[in-house]
Amino acid sequence: MNGAERNADDLFAVFDSLHFHRAAEQSTLRLRRYLDDPEIKGLDLMEPAVLLKAARELMTTERERIADFDEDRLAQIIDLYLNTGIHVHSPGYMGRQFSGVVPLAGLMDLVSSVTNQPSSFYEAGQLPNVAERLMADELNRLIGWDPETFAMVTTSGGSMANLTALLAARNRAFPGVWAGGVAEGVAEAEGRPAIAISEEAHYSVNRAAGVLGIGEQQIVRLPVDGHGRIRPDAAGPVLDAAARAGLRVFCLVASAGTTSMGAFDPLDELAALTRPRGIWLHVDGAHGASLLVSERHRDRLRGIAEADSLTWDAHKMLFVPAPCTLLFYRDGDAARGAFRQHASYVFDEEPDVYSAFDSGDKNLECTKRPMIMPLWTLWSVYGPALFARKIDHLCDLTRQAHRLLAAEPDFTVLHEPEANILCFRYDPEGFDPAELHALQLQIRNRVRADGRFFISKVDLDGVAALRVVLMNHRIDAGHLALLISEIRTTGQRVLRERARADRTADHADGSRS
Ligand SMILES: *Cc1c(COP(=O)(O)O)cnc(C)c1O
């Protein structure tokens, strides 16, 4: 055997399908045990240095030749991955907006990965591009835009979708900027390009404004009510004042499900403000757009048909693996207007039946995961009722959490839940804001460190609050009661320690005087 043949043999071994099959069986068995684990688990937060060491020990030291396949090493890598991950399938996981996914969705990711199907162009991802079209039609029926003229693209995450929508809006209002930049492309009489958002808008909107060169000073802040919703009565005068100050607000970003409290801005009333002023209404529905699938909850997005664009994360409330984001435009021409340049090596000058299905011309990304496949597969196999059922269940569960917490005298619930996010505080004694803030932080950190429940915290009016996001249908009233009692016990322990520390300090003071 010469050197070239030996090298080729090594390579063939790595790509061997029998190896792959055996490893896949092993891995799915491990995943099955993981899914069936009855223990309540939040997060096992390991120190990075410890995890680095553990992970480094799993790396082959072979450098000269391709290492032999070691089943055991693979098993250990998978175990380490599973053990250090967030346990989205456990009832202890209530901390974030990533969902406990339908496991079958992951199988489609496996198929996509093994076959490596990027999806921006029809010729390199035929089924994904067709599936995008089908999913777009299915979901647009719920949005209510003209099926002939709307457009949808997938993006890697809601942040990317928000950026893309703002770019499209900016290019529609200021068509000269793409070629001339802001300095040349905006006539002085037009006013400085500006956007309007509330304090509750997701930080990705601010970042997008930064990327587009809009500048903090051109971000107009819209006031919110006690639930975190934009107040339309107050927004009108703010927009008019901005215009008088020489700002040209080209886009208003509303939230359908704010990140902190899950609040839904009144889209119909906001559309009544933006339409006559020629302002693009972008709805950041990364979290809450999925409520459109539910007959019972779709009314939260009343007025969505009047919007110009919508960010919709399927990896949140449609229970598929991240990332899978759909960005909808009411007007397909505006979608293409986001990216005005031509790259002749990928964009055919003469569109044909194939390139009509390309999404690359409406998209920042070139190579992109065929992220629609898990979603379209679930939708095809189970139908939309799967999503409606789970959404209804999670919203009911969150209302139940609200009732339970409201009945506890030592807890304060901060809002009626509009979806599946709920904020509250442990406050047994009516503490002042600084003490209250410190207490919530300590509780959240200790509860997380205990590893049974994973909850998050948000700052509301500058004071920390505890927050649960219920993404897992396995959570029941018993788990909620357990969580409440764990928070109470933890809070009481923190307060006892605080009192003891105060006494020690007093004592020290006393002995000095
Ligand atoms: C999650 C979220 C985002 C960001 O989306 P990613 O998919 O995490 O990039 C933006 N806006 C809102 C309202 C969100 O909930």
The ligand as an SDF file (V2000), in Angstrom:
LIG
                    3D

 15 15  0  0  0  0  0  0  0  0999 V2000
  -35.7230   36.7000   21.8580 C   0  0  0  0  0  0  0  0  0  0  0  0
  -36.1000   38.0060   21.3670 C   0  0  0  0  0  0  0  0  0  0  0  0
  -35.3230   38.6870   20.4190 C   0  0  0  0  0  0  0  0  0  0  0  0
  -34.0080   38.1520   19.9380 C   0  0  0  0  0  0  0  0  0  0  0  0
  -34.2000   37.0490   19.1400 O   0  0  0  0  0  0  0  0  0  0  0  0
  -32.9980   35.9880   18.9630 P   0  0  0  0  0  0  0  0  0  0  0  0
  -33.6630   34.9150   18.1900 O   0  0  0  0  0  0  0  0  0  0  0  0
  -32.5890   35.5840   20.3380 O   0  0  0  0  0  0  0  0  0  0  0  0
  -31.9050   36.6760   18.2130 O   0  0  0  0  0  0  0  0  0  0  0  0
  -35.7740   39.8950   19.9470 C   0  0  0  0  0  0  0  0  0  0  0  0
  -36.9170   40.4320   20.3990 N   0  0  0  0  0  0  0  0  0  0  0  0
  -37.6890   39.8190   21.3120 C   0  0  0  0  0  0  0  0  0  0  0  0
  -38.9560   40.4740   21.7550 C   0  0  0  0  0  0  0  0  0  0  0  0
  -37.3080   38.5800   21.8370 C   0  0  0  0  0  0  0  0  0  0  0  0
  -38.0780   37.9790   22.7510 O   0  0  0  0  0  0  0  0  0  0  0  0
  1  2  1  0
  2  3  1  0
  2 14  2  0
  3  4  1  0
  3 10  2  0
  4  5  1  0
  5  6  1  0
  6  7  2  0
  6  8  1  0
  6  9  1  0
 10 11  1  0
 11 12  2  0
 12 13  1  0
 12 14  1  0
 14 15  1  0
M  END
$$$$
